[in-house]
Amino acid sequence: MKRLRYFRIFLIIFFLQIIPGIVLASSGEGLDIPEALDKKVPLEGLSGAQLFFSKIYNENLWLYAGLCVVLMAAVGGLIAVSTDVILKALGLEVEKIEHKE
């Protein structure tokens, strides 16, 4: 039994040493250099919110990314609050769930 245990440990260590080398060895010569993100949104025919977001995207990608994060958080909060109001109107209890481990 003791030899079987040592043999298992040896096999586990062997495979943990060999498998990553096999995976990395078959990766090839590497990836091509990616092209620059110089894509611009055409502004013809846009108006309102579409024009606003397109201009921000074309001018400053960092501002656009930050604006998207804030907007998604606000939309998520609005959905949560409206769902809470609807469930309370239906008479369902909406409380935090206590998790016990």
C-alpha positions as CSV (number, residue, x, y, z in Angstrom):
1,M,0.0,0.0,0.0
2,K,2.8,2.3,0.8
3,R,4.4,1.8,-2.6
4,L,1.1,2.5,-4.3
5,R,0.7,5.7,-2.5
6,Y,4.2,6.8,-3.5
7,F,3.5,5.8,-7.1
8,R,0.4,7.9,-7.1
9,I,2.2,10.9,-5.7
10,F,5.0,10.4,-8.3
11,L,2.4,10.3,-11.2
12,I,0.6,13.4,-10.0
13,I,3.9,15.3,-9.7
14,F,5.0,14.0,-13.1
15,F,1.8,15.1,-14.9
16,L,1.8,18.5,-13.1
17,Q,5.4,19.0,-14.4
18,I,4.9,17.7,-18.0
19,I,1.4,18.9,-19.1
20,P,2.2,22.7,-18.9
21,G,5.3,22.1,-20.9
22,I,3.4,20.3,-23.6
23,V,0.7,23.0,-23.8
24,L,3.2,25.8,-24.0
25,A,5.4,24.0,-26.5
26,S,2.6,23.9,-29.1
27,S,1.9,27.6,-29.0
28,G,3.8,28.4,-32.2
29,E,5.8,31.5,-33.0
30,G,3.5,34.0,-31.3
31,L,0.7,36.4,-32.3
32,D,0.8,39.1,-34.9
33,I,0.9,42.7,-33.7
34,P,-2.6,43.9,-33.3
35,E,-3.8,46.9,-35.3
36,A,-4.4,50.2,-33.7
37,L,-8.0,51.1,-32.7
38,D,-8.5,54.0,-35.0
39,K,-12.1,53.3,-35.8
40,K,-14.4,56.3,-35.9
41,V,-18.2,56.3,-35.9
42,P,-19.7,58.2,-38.8
43,L,-21.8,61.0,-37.5
44,E,-24.0,61.6,-40.5
45,G,-27.7,61.0,-39.9
46,L,-27.3,60.8,-36.1
47,S,-29.1,63.0,-33.6
48,G,-29.9,63.2,-29.9
49,A,-28.3,60.6,-27.6
50,Q,-26.8,58.7,-30.5
51,L,-24.9,61.8,-31.6
52,F,-23.8,62.6,-28.1
53,F,-22.4,59.1,-27.4
54,S,-20.9,58.9,-30.9
55,K,-19.0,62.2,-30.5
56,I,-17.7,61.1,-27.1
57,Y,-16.6,57.7,-28.6
58,N,-14.8,59.5,-31.4
59,E,-13.1,62.1,-29.2
60,N,-12.1,60.3,-26.0
61,L,-12.4,56.5,-25.5
62,W,-11.5,56.7,-21.8
63,L,-14.4,59.1,-21.1
64,Y,-16.7,56.9,-23.2
65,A,-15.7,53.8,-21.1
66,G,-16.2,55.7,-17.9
67,L,-19.5,57.0,-19.0
68,C,-20.6,53.5,-20.0
69,V,-19.7,52.1,-16.6
70,V,-21.6,54.8,-14.8
71,L,-24.6,54.5,-17.1
72,M,-24.7,50.7,-16.7
73,A,-24.6,51.1,-12.9
74,A,-27.4,53.7,-12.9
75,V,-29.6,51.5,-15.2
76,G,-28.9,48.5,-12.9
77,G,-29.9,50.5,-9.8
78,L,-33.0,51.8,-11.6
79,I,-34.0,48.2,-12.5
80,A,-33.4,47.1,-8.9
81,V,-35.5,49.9,-7.4
82,S,-38.3,49.5,-9.8
83,T,-38.4,45.7,-9.2
84,D,-38.4,46.3,-5.5
85,V,-41.4,48.7,-5.8
86,I,-43.3,46.3,-8.0
87,L,-42.8,43.4,-5.6
88,K,-43.8,45.4,-2.6
89,A,-46.9,46.5,-4.5
90,L,-47.8,42.9,-5.1
91,G,-47.4,42.2,-1.3
92,L,-44.2,40.2,-1.4
93,E,-41.6,40.8,1.2
94,V,-38.4,42.1,-0.1
95,E,-35.5,41.8,2.4
96,K,-31.9,40.9,2.4
97,I,-31.2,37.2,2.5
98,E,-29.1,36.0,5.4
99,H,-26.7,33.3,4.4
100,K,-25.6,30.8,7.0
101,E,-22.7,28.5,6.5
